[in-house]
Every structure is written in C-alpha cells, then in structure tokens.
Amino acid sequence: MYFINPFKGLRPTENNASSVPIASTDHLSKKIVTEYKKNNKWSYLNVFAEENYSKSKEQFELMKKNSILKKDNTDSFYIYKISTKNHSQVGIMGTAKLSAYDNLHIRGHEEIFFERSQKRMKQMDNLNAQIGPIYAVYPDNKELNDLVEKELVNSPVYSFEGMDGNKHEMWVVNDERKVLQIRDLFNSINRIYIADGHHRMDALLKLSKFKQHQNPKHTGEEIYNFFMIAIFPTSQARILDYNRLIKDLYGYSAKVEKQNSSYKPKKSQIFGMYLEKQWYSLELKEKPHQNLFHIINLDINLLHYYLLEPTLGIGDPRHDNRIDFIAGFHGLEGIESKVNSGEAKVGFALFATQMENVISFADNKLYMPPKSTWFDPKPLDGLVAYDFE
C-alpha cells in the first residue's frame, strides 16, 4: 500500500482556471467577495454561498455539465507552486488513505469543534466531492524536492493570479515512472503534518464512516476512504505571526519602554505593544517557568499567562469577547488601524510560531492554543477537486 497516491482530478479547463478556484475569504472584505461572485459566474463562491444545499448541488453539476470542470482520464500527481511578492513554495497534490490519520502517519495539532466539522461534512456529502485539499507539510527530502524542481522547467498547465493576489501555477505528472517514484519517496517519508484543514479532515473521517454504513459491499478501497491533500516541504511552508487585540485595559495604564517606530519582535519571548498611537517593546523580567505548558513555552501562552490573564483579565481566548485576533499578513499597520479606530484599546505583536513547535505538539498528541498559526500562502480551493464518484 502506498502512503500518497495519484488520482483523477476534477479541475477547471485552462481558460477557466483563474475564475473558478477560491481563496480563504477570512481576510477578504465582503465587498471584494461580493464583486468576485458577481463577475465570476462559475466561481466556487457561487456554490458555497448557497444556504440551500440543493441549489449548491445544482450549481456544481452545471459546472460539470457545461465543461467548466473536467475530470482527468489518468491518475496523476499535481505539482503546485504558490508565489507571493517575497515567498514561493512548491508542493504536490495527491490522495492519502484516511486510516493514515488514525494511525498517526498524518498528524494534527488543532482541537476540533463539532459544529464546524459537521458543517464541512454536510457540504462534502451534498456535493459528493472534496473541493479543497488538506494543506500539510512533510519533512524535507532532497530526492523528492529535486524531482519536483525538475518538473518546473516544463510549461505549467495553469499560471494565473488568484483572488488572493498570489500567483498560482500547476503541472500535471502522469508519467508512470515518475508517478511510481513519487509514491516510493513518500513511502520512505511516511509522516506528514496538517498545517491547515483540521476540521475538514475530521469531516472527511465522519463522511467516510457514513458512506461505509451505506455500502454493504464496503472493502476499504473505495474512493471515499481516501482524501485529497496538498503537501509542501517544511523548509518552504511559511507561518506568519498571529497577533492579539484587547478591547480595554481592565483599569490599568501603561508604564513600559517606548519605541521610536513600529515594533515587530525578531525573536521569541519579546513582544510589541501598540497603545494610544505609540509602540512599546515588552520583555519578561525573568525566564519563564520551565515546561510551563507541557513541552514548550510558546509566546502565545507566555503572553496570556503573564499578562493577558492576570493583568488584563482575559479568560479563555476561545470564548472571551474582549480579545480578538489579527493575522500577520495585515502587517503592523493592521494592529495600528484597529487600535486607532477604537475597535481595540491595545494590540500585541508576537513572534511567529515556528514549524518545530507545530511538529512537537503534533508528535506529542497535544493541541496548540487557539489562533497559534497562520500558514500563508494557502492552496486555493477548487484548483483541483476530488469527487467520490
């Protein structure tokens, strides 16, 4: 049995490649999303925007009927390059067996919440397809990385700017020799880590079990026992800082070291703070207690344990409405804007969680704190889809 496998992708025709896939809408304004939906009739936004599942299914079927989407005839791997202004990463899209997640060959680090997982499951069951891949990372393997790099000299089947403003390129690998080589190399790695898509992963597990119960001839090799995954080497995947905004000072005033300009921490255990149009730097007076949080003193935990909870009275960040979060792609300007507008009273800039932290938590079967990582850039949904037919 192979760990990672090729599949027949359901994907947009070349002339529709830029308008069909969608990016995470978490950081896009409602205006941008509305305009994009209106100007791109066949965008997947028009599938997922429908609250009525029957209309979503109808739109999805229309995309196939009108040959906006076509399914490849040959099992293939898909090499996927994403480029921002100052970063690029190249990975491989394939499928993996769901049992690999249960057997810890595929490891996660996030806590799962039932309602989010259930919503994802219903969407996939309705379409009978997985539209977006699970985004994962693999420990670097020189032979695999070199193989991927050699494919990049060929012309991509897609090359366009997505709705996220990033450049997306894709190559189809269906040569039997290369396909077998990729499968063998992933077999030798035999361990990958989920970066983004934990709730989608949980939904896929539930959906698979549901389909098993419906199929009296279930063998374990049906399409619904596998899932689509986009895997990038750890050296290329990028994690941005995930900063904090607090709505009030809990009765306190500031007495800290001022900075002459905006302040972004360049190493762990140092923090930036923006308050009343002024940046400050914060540093712990003493070393934190060792093993305070099981395996590592994450900056997110340190800030909460030593400042947000005891001084500013912030409770569980999943439920306390006095705290908000802002991803690092907004830059320090994003923090300044929120505080200057009055939406928050104070903002904290953190050093980004490191990849080794993510792997350590996953290896030790621990959950990271909420809003610990923002992987950027992310794979688009719908560039390649995996249908269960």
C-alpha beads as a LAMMPS data file, in Angstrom:
LAMMPS data file: protein, C-alpha beads

389 atoms
388 bonds

1 atom types
1 bond types

-500.0 500.0 xlo xhi
-500.0 500.0 ylo yhi
-500.0 500.0 zlo zhi

Masses

1 110.0

Atoms # bond

1 1 1 0.000 0.000 0.000
2 1 1 1.251 3.469 -0.858
3 1 1 1.128 6.360 1.598
4 1 1 0.431 9.077 -1.010
5 1 1 -1.293 8.249 -4.299
6 1 1 -2.188 9.850 -7.647
7 1 1 -5.835 10.435 -8.575
8 1 1 -8.054 11.657 -11.405
9 1 1 -8.585 15.303 -10.525
10 1 1 -11.736 17.232 -11.337
11 1 1 -10.431 20.629 -12.379
12 1 1 -11.263 23.739 -14.410
13 1 1 -10.390 23.933 -18.079
14 1 1 -7.407 26.132 -18.797
15 1 1 -9.430 29.197 -19.833
16 1 1 -11.464 28.991 -16.578
17 1 1 -8.537 28.324 -14.247
18 1 1 -8.302 31.846 -12.836
19 1 1 -12.022 32.365 -12.176
20 1 1 -13.161 29.023 -10.707
21 1 1 -10.863 28.397 -7.644
22 1 1 -11.352 30.410 -4.468
23 1 1 -9.080 31.551 -1.657
24 1 1 -9.834 31.635 2.033
25 1 1 -12.266 34.510 2.495
26 1 1 -11.157 35.061 6.116
27 1 1 -9.067 38.081 5.167
28 1 1 -11.165 39.420 2.263
29 1 1 -13.732 42.154 2.669
30 1 1 -17.401 41.403 1.992
31 1 1 -17.252 43.882 -0.881
32 1 1 -14.396 42.010 -2.594
33 1 1 -16.168 38.659 -2.168
34 1 1 -19.479 40.049 -3.484
35 1 1 -17.818 41.633 -6.526
36 1 1 -15.861 38.465 -7.283
37 1 1 -19.000 36.323 -7.146
38 1 1 -20.858 38.704 -9.426
39 1 1 -18.067 38.917 -12.008
40 1 1 -17.202 35.204 -11.997
41 1 1 -20.341 33.185 -12.662
42 1 1 -18.542 29.833 -12.339
43 1 1 -16.569 30.628 -9.195
44 1 1 -16.910 28.098 -6.387
45 1 1 -18.062 31.041 -4.282
46 1 1 -21.374 30.657 -6.079
47 1 1 -21.528 27.042 -4.940
48 1 1 -20.731 27.592 -1.278
49 1 1 -22.678 30.851 -0.975
50 1 1 -25.940 28.973 -1.332
51 1 1 -27.554 28.136 2.010
52 1 1 -29.873 25.818 0.106
53 1 1 -27.951 22.577 -0.432
54 1 1 -29.996 21.599 -3.472
55 1 1 -29.055 24.866 -5.221
56 1 1 -25.378 24.345 -4.325
57 1 1 -25.518 20.877 -5.818
58 1 1 -27.301 22.201 -8.909
59 1 1 -24.621 24.863 -9.467
60 1 1 -21.839 22.287 -9.041
61 1 1 -23.486 19.919 -11.545
62 1 1 -23.921 22.794 -14.013
63 1 1 -20.175 23.480 -13.851
64 1 1 -19.539 19.869 -14.896
65 1 1 -22.316 19.790 -17.494
66 1 1 -21.028 22.964 -19.150
67 1 1 -17.453 21.624 -19.179
68 1 1 -16.226 24.340 -16.846
69 1 1 -14.844 21.404 -14.891
70 1 1 -13.421 18.258 -16.452
71 1 1 -12.102 15.102 -14.862
72 1 1 -8.679 13.812 -15.884
73 1 1 -8.611 10.421 -17.590
74 1 1 -5.348 9.333 -15.982
75 1 1 -4.297 9.032 -12.346
76 1 1 -1.963 11.961 -11.773
77 1 1 0.011 13.888 -9.206
78 1 1 -0.296 17.677 -9.391
79 1 1 2.721 19.851 -8.674
80 1 1 1.535 23.141 -7.224
81 1 1 3.563 26.342 -6.882
82 1 1 2.292 29.366 -4.962
83 1 1 4.203 32.652 -5.130
84 1 1 3.743 35.880 -3.187
85 1 1 5.808 39.042 -3.606
86 1 1 8.554 37.712 -1.333
87 1 1 7.964 33.995 -0.945
88 1 1 7.293 30.877 -3.004
89 1 1 6.610 27.250 -2.164
90 1 1 6.177 24.140 -4.310
91 1 1 4.257 21.074 -3.231
92 1 1 2.453 18.003 -4.518
93 1 1 -1.247 17.261 -4.583
94 1 1 -2.343 13.635 -4.285
95 1 1 -4.550 11.474 -2.109
96 1 1 -3.923 9.665 1.166
97 1 1 -5.900 6.992 2.952
98 1 1 -7.972 8.236 5.877
99 1 1 -6.673 5.406 8.042
100 1 1 -3.219 7.047 7.859
101 1 1 -4.608 9.839 10.042
102 1 1 -5.901 7.389 12.629
103 1 1 -2.553 5.565 12.523
104 1 1 -0.636 8.835 13.117
105 1 1 1.218 8.791 9.812
106 1 1 -0.680 12.064 9.310
107 1 1 -0.624 14.212 12.435
108 1 1 -2.591 17.283 13.503
109 1 1 -2.209 19.921 16.199
110 1 1 -5.626 21.636 16.477
111 1 1 -8.613 20.952 18.684
112 1 1 -11.755 20.039 16.710
113 1 1 -15.115 21.707 17.300
114 1 1 -18.181 19.666 16.435
115 1 1 -20.302 22.325 14.700
116 1 1 -17.539 23.393 12.297
117 1 1 -16.706 19.803 11.430
118 1 1 -20.362 18.900 10.946
119 1 1 -20.922 21.815 8.569
120 1 1 -17.949 20.737 6.450
121 1 1 -19.231 17.160 6.349
122 1 1 -22.678 18.230 5.140
123 1 1 -21.142 20.367 2.373
124 1 1 -18.996 17.494 1.090
125 1 1 -21.804 14.963 1.372
126 1 1 -24.087 17.267 -0.591
127 1 1 -21.587 17.693 -3.450
128 1 1 -20.201 14.157 -3.110
129 1 1 -16.782 15.740 -3.511
130 1 1 -13.888 17.316 -1.633
131 1 1 -13.341 20.720 -3.245
132 1 1 -10.335 21.955 -1.275
133 1 1 -7.249 19.978 -0.213
134 1 1 -5.972 19.404 3.288
135 1 1 -2.821 21.539 3.492
136 1 1 0.065 19.569 5.015
137 1 1 3.849 19.670 5.291
138 1 1 6.432 16.904 5.002
139 1 1 9.960 16.661 6.460
140 1 1 12.298 17.760 3.679
141 1 1 13.505 15.008 1.371
142 1 1 16.210 16.092 -1.083
143 1 1 15.395 13.462 -3.687
144 1 1 11.715 14.406 -3.719
145 1 1 12.449 18.131 -3.730
146 1 1 14.866 17.679 -6.642
147 1 1 12.311 15.649 -8.599
148 1 1 9.734 18.399 -8.149
149 1 1 12.192 21.121 -9.180
150 1 1 12.956 19.281 -12.441
151 1 1 9.286 19.381 -13.400
152 1 1 9.213 23.164 -13.101
153 1 1 11.266 23.608 -16.307
154 1 1 8.170 22.455 -18.244
155 1 1 5.330 24.815 -19.030
156 1 1 2.596 24.726 -16.371
157 1 1 -0.978 23.818 -17.292
158 1 1 -2.125 26.779 -15.168
159 1 1 -0.449 30.081 -14.382
160 1 1 -2.589 32.935 -13.071
161 1 1 -3.117 35.451 -10.283
162 1 1 -5.752 34.196 -7.852
163 1 1 -8.322 36.185 -5.925
164 1 1 -5.804 36.206 -3.039
165 1 1 -3.365 38.244 -5.164
166 1 1 -0.837 35.395 -5.317
167 1 1 0.478 33.620 -8.408
168 1 1 -0.684 30.013 -8.741
169 1 1 0.945 27.521 -11.126
170 1 1 0.287 23.831 -11.687
171 1 1 1.915 20.925 -13.530
172 1 1 0.288 17.534 -14.150
173 1 1 2.518 14.479 -13.623
174 1 1 1.036 11.287 -15.075
175 1 1 4.113 9.536 -16.455
176 1 1 4.053 6.062 -14.848
177 1 1 7.735 6.069 -13.930
178 1 1 7.557 9.475 -12.235
179 1 1 4.292 8.612 -10.501
180 1 1 5.841 5.466 -9.024
181 1 1 8.936 7.395 -7.951
182 1 1 6.839 9.973 -6.093
183 1 1 4.832 7.220 -4.381
184 1 1 8.003 5.421 -3.309
185 1 1 9.577 8.600 -1.936
186 1 1 6.515 9.444 0.143
187 1 1 6.506 5.859 1.405
188 1 1 10.039 6.422 2.682
189 1 1 8.961 9.648 4.436
190 1 1 5.761 8.069 5.812
191 1 1 4.945 11.019 8.071
192 1 1 3.325 14.367 7.362
193 1 1 1.742 17.150 9.435
194 1 1 -1.513 19.020 8.864
195 1 1 -0.933 22.755 8.551
196 1 1 -4.477 23.861 7.738
197 1 1 -7.719 21.909 7.385
198 1 1 -8.188 20.064 10.693
199 1 1 -11.979 20.460 10.656
200 1 1 -12.148 19.378 7.020
201 1 1 -10.065 16.341 7.983
202 1 1 -12.448 15.424 10.779
203 1 1 -15.398 15.930 8.421
204 1 1 -13.847 13.569 5.875
205 1 1 -13.449 10.888 8.542
206 1 1 -17.114 11.223 9.520
207 1 1 -18.260 11.203 5.905
208 1 1 -16.242 8.084 5.148
209 1 1 -17.808 6.239 8.079
210 1 1 -21.258 7.369 6.949
211 1 1 -20.639 6.026 3.441
212 1 1 -19.281 2.764 4.840
213 1 1 -22.572 2.172 6.655
214 1 1 -24.470 2.850 3.444
215 1 1 -22.400 0.364 1.443
216 1 1 -22.986 -3.326 2.345
217 1 1 -20.129 -4.298 -0.014
218 1 1 -17.577 -1.965 1.589
219 1 1 -13.981 -3.159 1.048
220 1 1 -11.892 -0.251 2.346
221 1 1 -10.546 0.624 -1.101
222 1 1 -13.454 2.799 -2.241
223 1 1 -12.774 6.403 -3.248
224 1 1 -14.430 7.713 -0.082
225 1 1 -11.722 6.009 2.011
226 1 1 -9.174 8.485 0.628
227 1 1 -8.866 12.267 0.716
228 1 1 -7.110 14.955 -1.290
229 1 1 -4.025 16.577 0.200
230 1 1 -1.559 19.308 -0.835
231 1 1 1.846 18.648 0.747
232 1 1 4.715 21.145 0.919
233 1 1 8.239 20.690 2.349
234 1 1 8.651 22.141 5.840
235 1 1 11.527 24.354 4.674
236 1 1 9.199 26.187 2.274
237 1 1 5.954 26.430 4.261
238 1 1 5.613 29.822 5.941
239 1 1 3.922 30.638 9.239
240 1 1 3.018 34.258 9.931
241 1 1 2.517 35.813 13.333
242 1 1 -0.991 35.713 14.817
243 1 1 -1.388 38.874 16.853
244 1 1 -3.758 39.875 19.656
245 1 1 -6.143 42.804 20.129
246 1 1 -7.656 43.666 23.517
247 1 1 -10.714 45.895 23.788
248 1 1 -9.861 47.588 27.121
249 1 1 -7.044 47.903 29.693
250 1 1 -9.015 46.463 32.609
251 1 1 -8.436 49.668 34.577
252 1 1 -4.647 49.819 34.085
253 1 1 -2.379 52.423 32.468
254 1 1 0.871 51.765 30.611
255 1 1 4.414 52.022 32.031
256 1 1 6.687 50.331 29.530
257 1 1 9.606 51.040 27.175
258 1 1 8.687 53.289 24.242
259 1 1 9.860 52.626 20.688
260 1 1 10.511 55.339 18.099
261 1 1 8.788 53.371 15.332
262 1 1 6.545 50.365 14.849
263 1 1 7.948 47.345 16.632
264 1 1 7.921 43.778 15.309
265 1 1 9.599 41.139 17.533
266 1 1 12.584 39.492 15.869
267 1 1 12.894 36.622 18.320
268 1 1 10.890 34.611 20.803
269 1 1 9.826 35.913 24.247
270 1 1 9.817 39.560 23.155
271 1 1 6.553 41.339 22.316
272 1 1 5.443 44.538 20.638
273 1 1 2.580 46.556 22.130
274 1 1 0.626 49.356 20.450
275 1 1 -1.323 51.679 22.750
276 1 1 -2.547 55.252 22.296
277 1 1 -0.684 55.670 18.964
278 1 1 2.612 54.589 20.489
279 1 1 4.645 51.358 20.068
280 1 1 6.346 49.740 23.057
281 1 1 8.543 46.662 23.474
282 1 1 7.884 44.151 26.248
283 1 1 10.221 41.526 27.634
284 1 1 9.880 39.117 30.548
285 1 1 11.855 40.251 33.619
286 1 1 12.746 36.645 34.440
287 1 1 12.926 33.421 32.494
288 1 1 9.555 31.680 32.293
289 1 1 8.913 28.569 34.346
290 1 1 10.314 25.556 32.516
291 1 1 7.804 23.212 30.898
292 1 1 5.015 25.522 31.969
293 1 1 2.944 24.379 29.021
294 1 1 3.847 20.708 28.667
295 1 1 6.575 20.803 26.026
296 1 1 7.454 24.376 25.136
297 1 1 6.855 27.932 26.273
298 1 1 5.037 29.274 23.237
299 1 1 4.984 33.069 23.063
300 1 1 1.192 32.958 22.733
301 1 1 0.974 31.098 26.046
302 1 1 3.534 33.327 27.756
303 1 1 1.686 36.499 26.791
304 1 1 -1.578 35.056 28.040
305 1 1 -0.178 33.547 31.258
306 1 1 1.932 36.515 32.385
307 1 1 -0.039 39.495 31.054
308 1 1 -3.403 38.990 29.363
309 1 1 -4.941 36.828 32.085
310 1 1 -3.525 38.238 35.378
311 1 1 -3.327 41.903 34.374
312 1 1 -5.958 42.444 31.699
313 1 1 -8.397 39.809 32.946
314 1 1 -8.660 37.847 29.692
315 1 1 -10.121 34.367 30.177
316 1 1 -10.370 31.514 27.700
317 1 1 -9.480 33.146 24.342
318 1 1 -11.979 30.883 22.552
319 1 1 -14.883 32.471 24.416
320 1 1 -13.787 35.831 25.904
321 1 1 -15.322 38.607 23.769
322 1 1 -12.722 41.138 24.971
323 1 1 -9.979 39.563 22.827
324 1 1 -9.682 39.473 19.067
325 1 1 -7.041 38.145 16.651
326 1 1 -5.365 39.566 13.578
327 1 1 -3.160 37.554 11.214
328 1 1 0.310 38.755 10.328
329 1 1 -0.397 39.344 6.638
330 1 1 -2.162 42.563 7.733
331 1 1 1.217 43.791 8.994
332 1 1 1.706 46.067 11.980
333 1 1 -0.466 48.581 10.132
334 1 1 -3.402 46.264 10.746
335 1 1 -2.868 46.472 14.505
336 1 1 -2.467 50.246 14.355
337 1 1 -5.656 50.632 12.331
338 1 1 -7.754 48.593 14.774
339 1 1 -6.429 50.484 17.811
340 1 1 -6.577 53.947 16.207
341 1 1 -10.178 53.344 15.135
342 1 1 -11.216 52.404 18.662
343 1 1 -12.132 48.819 17.797
344 1 1 -9.421 47.760 20.244
345 1 1 -7.656 49.580 23.046
346 1 1 -4.314 47.794 22.783
347 1 1 -2.663 45.441 20.291
348 1 1 0.169 42.958 20.781
349 1 1 2.605 41.863 18.055
350 1 1 4.091 38.399 18.510
351 1 1 6.996 36.471 17.064
352 1 1 5.554 33.848 14.696
353 1 1 5.087 30.291 15.946
354 1 1 7.874 28.153 14.478
355 1 1 7.439 24.995 12.414
356 1 1 9.283 22.909 15.010
357 1 1 6.645 23.968 17.563
358 1 1 3.860 22.669 15.326
359 1 1 5.663 19.360 14.799
360 1 1 6.441 18.983 18.518
361 1 1 2.803 19.423 19.500
362 1 1 1.618 17.013 16.801
363 1 1 4.223 14.388 17.714
364 1 1 3.202 14.586 21.357
365 1 1 -0.529 14.418 20.507
366 1 1 -1.142 17.845 22.023
367 1 1 -3.375 20.695 20.831
368 1 1 -1.830 24.087 20.207
369 1 1 -3.572 27.131 21.735
370 1 1 -6.309 28.698 19.578
371 1 1 -5.099 31.057 16.841
372 1 1 -1.483 29.886 17.095
373 1 1 -0.577 29.614 13.415
374 1 1 -1.434 31.381 10.202
375 1 1 0.054 29.485 7.287
376 1 1 0.468 31.785 4.316
377 1 1 0.091 31.405 1.402
378 1 1 -2.530 28.658 1.315
379 1 1 -3.656 26.389 -1.517
380 1 1 -6.762 27.502 -3.366
381 1 1 -9.989 25.544 -3.068
382 1 1 -11.212 24.170 -6.380
383 1 1 -7.980 24.304 -8.368
384 1 1 -8.296 20.525 -8.240
385 1 1 -11.274 18.727 -6.694
386 1 1 -11.643 15.109 -5.618
387 1 1 -15.061 13.635 -6.327
388 1 1 -16.286 10.442 -4.731
389 1 1 -17.974 9.056 -7.861

Bonds

1 1 1 2
2 1 2 3
3 1 3 4
4 1 4 5
5 1 5 6
6 1 6 7
7 1 7 8
8 1 8 9
9 1 9 10
10 1 10 11
11 1 11 12
12 1 12 13
13 1 13 14
14 1 14 15
15 1 15 16
16 1 16 17
17 1 17 18
18 1 18 19
19 1 19 20
20 1 20 21
21 1 21 22
22 1 22 23
23 1 23 24
24 1 24 25
25 1 25 26
26 1 26 27
27 1 27 28
28 1 28 29
29 1 29 30
30 1 30 31
31 1 31 32
32 1 32 33
33 1 33 34
34 1 34 35
35 1 35 36
36 1 36 37
37 1 37 38
38 1 38 39
39 1 39 40
40 1 40 41
41 1 41 42
42 1 42 43
43 1 43 44
44 1 44 45
45 1 45 46
46 1 46 47
47 1 47 48
48 1 48 49
49 1 49 50
50 1 50 51
51 1 51 52
52 1 52 53
53 1 53 54
54 1 54 55
55 1 55 56
56 1 56 57
57 1 57 58
58 1 58 59
59 1 59 60
60 1 60 61
61 1 61 62
62 1 62 63
63 1 63 64
64 1 64 65
65 1 65 66
66 1 66 67
67 1 67 68
68 1 68 69
69 1 69 70
70 1 70 71
71 1 71 72
72 1 72 73
73 1 73 74
74 1 74 75
75 1 75 76
76 1 76 77
77 1 77 78
78 1 78 79
79 1 79 80
80 1 80 81
81 1 81 82
82 1 82 83
83 1 83 84
84 1 84 85
85 1 85 86
86 1 86 87
87 1 87 88
88 1 88 89
89 1 89 90
90 1 90 91
91 1 91 92
92 1 92 93
93 1 93 94
94 1 94 95
95 1 95 96
96 1 96 97
97 1 97 98
98 1 98 99
99 1 99 100
100 1 100 101
101 1 101 102
102 1 102 103
103 1 103 104
104 1 104 105
105 1 105 106
106 1 106 107
107 1 107 108
108 1 108 109
109 1 109 110
110 1 110 111
111 1 111 112
112 1 112 113
113 1 113 114
114 1 114 115
115 1 115 116
116 1 116 117
117 1 117 118
118 1 118 119
119 1 119 120
120 1 120 121
121 1 121 122
122 1 122 123
123 1 123 124
124 1 124 125
125 1 125 126
126 1 126 127
127 1 127 128
128 1 128 129
129 1 129 130
130 1 130 131
131 1 131 132
132 1 132 133
133 1 133 134
134 1 134 135
135 1 135 136
136 1 136 137
137 1 137 138
138 1 138 139
139 1 139 140
140 1 140 141
141 1 141 142
142 1 142 143
143 1 143 144
144 1 144 145
145 1 145 146
146 1 146 147
147 1 147 148
148 1 148 149
149 1 149 150
150 1 150 151
151 1 151 152
152 1 152 153
153 1 153 154
154 1 154 155
155 1 155 156
156 1 156 157
157 1 157 158
158 1 158 159
159 1 159 160
160 1 160 161
161 1 161 162
162 1 162 163
163 1 163 164
164 1 164 165
165 1 165 166
166 1 166 167
167 1 167 168
168 1 168 169
169 1 169 170
170 1 170 171
171 1 171 172
172 1 172 173
173 1 173 174
174 1 174 175
175 1 175 176
176 1 176 177
177 1 177 178
178 1 178 179
179 1 179 180
180 1 180 181
181 1 181 182
182 1 182 183
183 1 183 184
184 1 184 185
185 1 185 186
186 1 186 187
187 1 187 188
188 1 188 189
189 1 189 190
190 1 190 191
191 1 191 192
192 1 192 193
193 1 193 194
194 1 194 195
195 1 195 196
196 1 196 197
197 1 197 198
198 1 198 199
199 1 199 200
200 1 200 201
201 1 201 202
202 1 202 203
203 1 203 204
204 1 204 205
205 1 205 206
206 1 206 207
207 1 207 208
208 1 208 209
209 1 209 210
210 1 210 211
211 1 211 212
212 1 212 213
213 1 213 214
214 1 214 215
215 1 215 216
216 1 216 217
217 1 217 218
218 1 218 219
219 1 219 220
220 1 220 221
221 1 221 222
222 1 222 223
223 1 223 224
224 1 224 225
225 1 225 226
226 1 226 227
227 1 227 228
228 1 228 229
229 1 229 230
230 1 230 231
231 1 231 232
232 1 232 233
233 1 233 234
234 1 234 235
235 1 235 236
236 1 236 237
237 1 237 238
238 1 238 239
239 1 239 240
240 1 240 241
241 1 241 242
242 1 242 243
243 1 243 244
244 1 244 245
245 1 245 246
246 1 246 247
247 1 247 248
248 1 248 249
249 1 249 250
250 1 250 251
251 1 251 252
252 1 252 253
253 1 253 254
254 1 254 255
255 1 255 256
256 1 256 257
257 1 257 258
258 1 258 259
259 1 259 260
260 1 260 261
261 1 261 262
262 1 262 263
263 1 263 264
264 1 264 265
265 1 265 266
266 1 266 267
267 1 267 268
268 1 268 269
269 1 269 270
270 1 270 271
271 1 271 272
272 1 272 273
273 1 273 274
274 1 274 275
275 1 275 276
276 1 276 277
277 1 277 278
278 1 278 279
279 1 279 280
280 1 280 281
281 1 281 282
282 1 282 283
283 1 283 284
284 1 284 285
285 1 285 286
286 1 286 287
287 1 287 288
288 1 288 289
289 1 289 290
290 1 290 291
291 1 291 292
292 1 292 293
293 1 293 294
294 1 294 295
295 1 295 296
296 1 296 297
297 1 297 298
298 1 298 299
299 1 299 300
300 1 300 301
301 1 301 302
302 1 302 303
303 1 303 304
304 1 304 305
305 1 305 306
306 1 306 307
307 1 307 308
308 1 308 309
309 1 309 310
310 1 310 311
311 1 311 312
312 1 312 313
313 1 313 314
314 1 314 315
315 1 315 316
316 1 316 317
317 1 317 318
318 1 318 319
319 1 319 320
320 1 320 321
321 1 321 322
322 1 322 323
323 1 323 324
324 1 324 325
325 1 325 326
326 1 326 327
327 1 327 328
328 1 328 329
329 1 329 330
330 1 330 331
331 1 331 332
332 1 332 333
333 1 333 334
334 1 334 335
335 1 335 336
336 1 336 337
337 1 337 338
338 1 338 339
339 1 339 340
340 1 340 341
341 1 341 342
342 1 342 343
343 1 343 344
344 1 344 345
345 1 345 346
346 1 346 347
347 1 347 348
348 1 348 349
349 1 349 350
350 1 350 351
351 1 351 352
352 1 352 353
353 1 353 354
354 1 354 355
355 1 355 356
356 1 356 357
357 1 357 358
358 1 358 359
359 1 359 360
360 1 360 361
361 1 361 362
362 1 362 363
363 1 363 364
364 1 364 365
365 1 365 366
366 1 366 367
367 1 367 368
368 1 368 369
369 1 369 370
370 1 370 371
371 1 371 372
372 1 372 373
373 1 373 374
374 1 374 375
375 1 375 376
376 1 376 377
377 1 377 378
378 1 378 379
379 1 379 380
380 1 380 381
381 1 381 382
382 1 382 383
383 1 383 384
384 1 384 385
385 1 385 386
386 1 386 387
387 1 387 388
388 1 388 389
